[in-house]
């Protein structure tokens, strides 16, 4: 099935609804229309052909989708035969964050970027509170999206939360993934357990560093809320809050924008009614550890599926997990690449090197 035959709706169609939270915009300076406008300013920077649509799933949820193809593709008809690259953003992100990568990566193959279910401009349904069910809802939406577009196989790339979900997807639908690319993936390591140590010749005892009571109290309070609740609770001060606490997003894209375009985009992506955020909360526990660490399941990836793991040398994500995955997979093709001078958002910190590495990986497929 070609994209023309898939169940789609034009970007001018009615935006996904925000349910019972419709009174919030009077307090929060945001709306789906403002998100659409912020994203449009970003997407306008793309130099190649852009196809942008809502892809409607069988359950009527909609996945916001960009397809970028080389503008000279009509002269190179074989591009359509190349395995497409599908890019899945991380927690709190959206398709706009790939703006420094889409043009470079569509040189030899179609590139798809989607807003995960519950994030960005995609539908924002309710998510179950049980970790495995929340994960399954995300993964099912990716598979239904693939079916709707008729993609037989794809090179699947996921950043952070997107890397976790891309791995889960590949375990369940291995025949659809030609190569799995994980960029600073979240949720792989197991939460460290208290270490045992010898004490004065007596039996071993658990070594625990107990945080102050006020830290425990704050953690208990914040655990009752969704991770980005503070942005919504800040109301009209929300945009300024994002600018203050995430000024790095402005710096990462300063070559494209000299204003607060990217922080405005981040704000509008995350000031909407919480949905995917609720799913993420169900899948994580305190301090952001995954309830179901992916390292416990990577052995279920088919040995024939190549896996490439990319990390930023300055990231908070522990890159040693890549070595653990390599050991678990044994002789299966697994590679770990460190991108120097890059933090968690590898693709934006060092876009040229990131694009070069990813393009080389894609070229090993076809």
ABEGO torsion letter per residue (X at the ends): XBAAABBBBBAABBBBBAEAAAAAAAABBBBAAAAAAAAAAAAAABABBBBBBBBBBAAGBBBBBBBBBBAAAAABAAAAABBBBBBBBBBGBBAAAAAAAAAAAAAABBBBBBBBBGBEABBBBBBBABAAAAAAAAAAAAAAAAAAAGBABBBBBBBEAAAAAAAAAAAABAAABABBBBBGBBGABBBBBBBBBBBGGBBBBBBBBBBBAAAAAAAAAAAABBAAAAAAAAEAAAAAAAAAABAAAAAAAAAABABAAAAAAAAAAAABBBBAAAAAAAABBBGGBBABBAAAAAAABBAABBBBBBBBAABABBAAAAAAAAAAAEABBBBBBBBBGBBABAAAABAAAAAAAAAAAAAAAX
